[in-house]
Amino acid sequence: MRDEFLENLRNDWTSQDVELDALRRRLARARWMDLGGIAFVAACALIGAGIGLWFALLAWQRSDVLFALSAFTLLVVALPSAVADLKTRRRMPDDCGETPEAVLRAALARARVTDTILRIGSWNAMALFVFVGVLWACVFAGWIPHRYPLAFLSGVWIGAAAAALAWCLWRSRRNQRERAQCERLLTQYEDVGRRET
């Protein structure tokens, strides 16, 4: 006598093959994006470190609080964040495997790493908000003169931080939906495997 429930589960899982193949293709494409992301973050870290050192030199030579604050933000906040981002990106799975379980586990690992990268991006955006706040506190305290176009630059920085934070929140929600979908498929796969044994 055949177990009808098991047969239905098996049929449900077979219908997920198309979804799983799409996921496998997306993971393969994402590997190339990972390399681009690593190169971009590394380039930004090197450029940021160079500019931060230059700002530190200018701050020391001119006794300028604006350059000191900028150097601090680039070297003590942004550079460690970039290094953390690079270390996190290196944890992305290289291969998604051939079995449905391996593909789903790779997708879940990718989702966890993506969550960490998005948190780092959100913290960077918040650091930029804090930088602008401290900058204006220094202006009102009289430590930074008004000779710089600070209102314009502050608008650019706040706009960039707000856009980055909004994108991180949007992408985080999308990542959570993708993660839930993978967890659902993995649970279905494991249920079928348990019922067959």
N, C-alpha and C positions, 0 to 999 in steps of 0.2 A: 504494500500500500504506500502511495507517495504522500509525502507531507506537503499539503497544498500551501501552507504558510511559507515553508522553505522555498518552494517553487516561485511563489510571488516575490519573495525577497530577492531571489536570484534574477528574476526578470526585471525587477526594479533596478538592481545593480547594473545589469546589462544595458538598460536604457541610459545609465550615467556614463557609458563609454564615450559618447560624443562630447560630453562636458569635460571628461577627463582628458581626451585628446586635445581639446582646445587649451586646457590648463597646461598640458605638456608643451605645446607650441609656445604659449606665452612665457613659460619658464625658460625655454631655450632662447627666446628673443631677449629676455631680461638679462641673461648673462652678458650680452654685448653692452647693454645699458649700464650694467655694473662697472664694466671697465671704463666707460665714459665718465661715470660718476666719480670713480676713484681718481681718474686723471684730472677732472675738474676741481675736486676738493683739494688735491695735492697742489695744483697750480695756484689756487686761491690761498692756500696756507703759505706757500713760498712767497707769493706777492704780498700777502698781509704781513708776514714776518719782515720782509724787506722794508715795507712802508713803516711798520712799527719801529724798526731800528732807526730809520731815517727820522721819524718823529721824535724818538727818544734823544737822538743827537741834537736836533733843533731845540728841543725843550731844555736840554742841558746848556747849549750855547747861548740861548736867548733868555733863559729863565722864564719860559712861557708855559703857563698852566694849561692852555688849550692843547698844545702839542704833547705835554706830559700826560694829560687825560686821554688823548687819542692813542698815544703809545701804550699806555696801560691797558686800554680797552683791546687793542689789537694783539698785544703780546701776552697779556695775562688772562684775557677772556676768550678772544676769538681763536688764537692759536691752539690752546688746549682743546677747545671744542672741535677744531678741524682734525686734530690728532685723534680724538675720541671717535669722530665720524669715520675717519679712515680705518681705524682698528675695527669698528663695528662693521663697515662694509666688507672687510676681509672675511667676516664670518658668514657671508652669503654662501649658500650651497653651490658648488661648482657644477654638479651633475644631478639631474632629477631622477635618474634611474629609469628602469623599464617597467617595473611592476606598478600597478595602480597604487599600492601602499607606499612605495618609494616616492612616486610623484607627489602624492598628497603630503607625505612627511616633509619633502623638500619645499613644497608650497607653504606649509605651516612654519618651517624654519625661516623662510624668506619673509613671511609676514611678521615674525617676531623681530627679526633684524630691522625690517622697515619701521616697526613701531619705535625702536630705539633711535633710529636715524631721525625720525620725525620729532621725537622728544628733544634731541639735540638741536634741531632746527628751531623748534619753539623757544628753547632757552636762549639761542642766539638772538632771536627777535626780541625777546624780553630784555636781554642785555642791551640792545640798541635803544629801547625805550628808557632804560635806566641811565644809559650814557647821556641821552638828551636831557633828562631831568637833572642829572648832576651838572651837566654843562651850563644849564640855565641858572642853577643855584650858584655856580661860580661866577656867572655874569652878574647876577644881582648882588653878590657879595663884593663885587668890584675886582675880582681876581683875573677876569678875562675882559679885555677891552672890547668895545663895540666895533672895532675896525674890520672885523671879519663879517661876511654875509651870513650871520648865524641864523637869522629867521628863515632864510631860504634853505640853507643846509639842514636845519632842524626839520623843516617840512619834508624835505627829500628823505631824511633818515626815518622820520615817523611813518611816512608813506611806505617806504621799503619794509620797515618792521611790521607794519599792519598787513601789508600784502603777503609777506612771508608767513606770518602767524595764521592768517586766514587760509592760505594754501595748505599749511601743515595740518590745520584742523580739518579741512575738507578731505585731504588725502588720508588722514587718520581714520575718519569715518568710513571712507571707501575701503581702506585696508581691513578694518574690523568686519565689514560685510564679507570681504573675500575670505578672511580667516574663518568666519562662522560657516561659510559655504564649504570650505575644505574640511573643517571639523565635522560637519554633517556628513559629507561623503566618506570620510575616514571611519566614522562611527558605523555607517551603513556597511562599508566594506568589512569591518571587523565583525559586525553582527552576522553577516553571511558566512564568514570564515568560521565563527564559533558554532554556528548551526550545522555546518557541514562536517565538523569533527565529532 
